[in-house]
Amino acid sequence: MVYKVVFHINLPDEGALNRALGNVANLLKGIGDKEHDVVVLLNGQSVSLIAGDNSLPFQVRITELHRQGVHFKTCRNSLKKAEVDPASLPPEFDIVPAGIIAIIELQNDGFAYVKP
């Protein structure tokens, strides 16, 4: 069994992002060496949480989870709407054209959906 899950954050809520990062860490600890494909996807207003210095409170955890194979993604449409420069994002983040399409595709590929 492969543990496939997408954690979705769409509001500028630091608590939700912290909960998601904690959920991911707990998941990885719980499954040990079992195969996993974990995605944390930010879209909507949540992109402000990872823009520039706003990402600093989360950076250590993001880096550590990324080293453990967690994929971080954000939405190009949301970045444009919020006027966030993609260059200001943490390097662990990949940009997808549309967050909602990425979520649908992940769910169609068998990913569980978690909204912390």
Secondary structure as UniProt FT lines:
FT   STRAND          3..9
FT   HELIX           14..31
FT   TURN            32..33
FT   STRAND          36..42
FT   HELIX           44..50
FT   HELIX           52..55
FT   HELIX           56..67
FT   TURN            68..69
FT   STRAND          71..75
FT   HELIX           76..82
FT   HELIX           86..88
FT   TURN            91..92
FT   STRAND          93..96
FT   HELIX           99..108
FT   TURN            109..110
FT   STRAND          112..114
//
